Amino acid sequence: MLRIYFTSDDIARTRIAPGPDPLWELVLSLQMLRPQRGDLLFTTWRHESCKAVRHARLGEVLGLLLALTPNVGYFPDFLNPIEAIHGLDHGIEALRTTPIPMLKRDVCRLAATHRLPESARRLADGEPAILTDLTEAMRTCYDLAVMPYRRSIDAALGKDRRIRTFALANGGVEGLLASLRPMMTWSAGELRIPGHRHQELHLHGRGLLLIPSYFCVSGPLTMFDPDLPPVLIYPVVRGPDALPSRASTMPAALGALIGSTRAAVLDVIGTREGASTTTLARHLGISMATASEHTTVLRQSGLISSHRDHNRTLHHLTELGRALLDTNG
């Protein structure tokens, strides 16, 4: 059983993630490529994704990635840096700059219970080439196994978030935590998660970030290292509409309304939360100037919002933009 201990400061600092964590979804989807308990909803998704990943011909690095993400037991903390909550690019960059002592510690811990390929030793030593290959393979797997299903993922996470925010609004943090039954139970400053390996986590005033996950089916998860930022990943509420389905091509009606290229830009922003102008240009095969022009019109129309992040401009759907996509999807 996992036991998480809260102080009054921790209760005040407990919050819900603003959106999906792309690296958690990726790691858990890689685990889901191999059958596991409670995964019947993912049979068609597994067939489609395994085929897509095989055709990508990632070579030996795919073997390393799958070895690092066993679907039973421990897997390395360094695969899920907290920065990924701000988007895939942030997570990939943080992973590439993982301190070598952390790489070595996590790989050695995994090697104690699982047989790893030779390339794992190079990873533990922090060789830049293997880190680059690994993160590029992760990005490719995300594009093939997660991104095409982002509408299903976003819909399920949006539904779960509405449940949690309603509980928070009506009962405070205690109401929020109580809403997570029967996955976990809250009582007198202690959150208990049965079925988890034995672990105790003292938050020490840092609070807890709750991250709902579409591909999490086995039960709530947290980091192995108690000194890392405290997170709790838990399965979203699942209903009959939770089946993962690939996003269809952008409907002609929406293209006729706002233009086919602009509709495609809006769709990519909907499936790549926090997409940069560069990402849009590369993904759609248009120039940076054209991508910038379309995002300007979409922003002025209230369909997206944009903000600067160092030398990049990142774009997000507004509620109006999401409603427009959902209506036409």
PyMOL commands that set and color helices and strands:
alter all, ss='L'
color gray80, all
select helices_A, chain A and resi 8-12+22-32+40-55+60-68+77-79+82-86+88-96+100-111+119-124+128-145+147-178+240-242+252-258+260-271+277-284+288-300+319-328
alter helices_A, ss='H'
color red, helices_A
select strands_A, chain A and resi 2-5+15-16+185-187+190-193+199-202+209-213+231-235+275-276+304-309+312-317
alter strands_A, ss='S'
color yellow, strands_A
deselect
rebuild
show_as cartoon
